Amino acid sequence: MAGKERKKALRGRAGRMKGGRGSGKAGAGNTRLWGRHPVEAALKNPERKHRKLWATREGIETLDGELPSDFPLEYAEVTDLARLVAKDAPHQGLVLECEALETVFLDEVATGDAARPIVVLDQVTDPHNVGAILRSAAAFGAAAVVTQDRHAPPESGVLAKSASGALETVPWVRVVNLARALDELAEAGYWRIGLAGEAHTILADALPTGPVALVLGAEGEGMRHNIAGHCDALARLPISSAIESLNVSNAAAIALYAAGTR
């Protein structure tokens, strides 16, 4: 079926969403994504199990590719979609409810590829920062992002929007014990570098030729002492003394770039 005919068929079978249905929260075990890049990436991800897509007709037109004829799609107005997402969320006419991604384990991503660093986050809890770091990880070819399960944001529309599709392409490993995970990375041959503003060594001088894990702590508090103790080296970014520190997502992007240009 041609593209225009396909979309007409979809319009014909999709009903108008009834007002007052939205709660802004997904059902148990599900997550709700919004915006063109997160939704499009999720639709293309074969690992995602989709529940339902709510969309404006204009929103559907922006998607790359076509939905299967039996896909659970319901057309809605912009005001209806606003009730399905967080307040003032930029849904761009697309809201997708789907199951959370399956668990990824550290040994599945710690392959020892020197060209693909691993990013380890110590209690970085802001979903905007974690999403932005996932986006940088995708841009610079990182193998994975690792966080502690209890001190990291859940998979969400806010995080997915900041990741701009990278949530679907970069493995996100959530571990119970971050220190133990760093030990496992060392056993897999990774040189663990913790980014710390007080370090004397510049990151470029600390980077090895082999596999590297870049460890970053939360803004303000930085890495916990125990996590720093599980690093092989501490290093800093050579920023001007005019500013005390960088946002953790900016620091991660710069560190990933440096690791990729060794």
Buried (B, 14 or more C-beta within 10 A) or exposed (E): EEEEEEBEEBEEEBEEBEEEEBEEEBEEEBBBBBBBBBBBBBBBBEEBEBBBBBBBBEBBEBBEEBBEEEEBBBBBBEEBBBBBBBEEBEBBBBBBBBBBBEEBEBEEBBEEEBEBBBBBBBBBBBBBBBBBBBBBBBBBBBBBBBBBEEBBBEBBBBBBBBBBBBBBBBBBBBBEEBBEBBEBBBEBEBBBBBBBEEBEEEBEEBBBEEBBBBBBBBBEEBBBEEBBEBBBBBBBBEBEEEEEBBEBBBBBBBBBEBBBEE
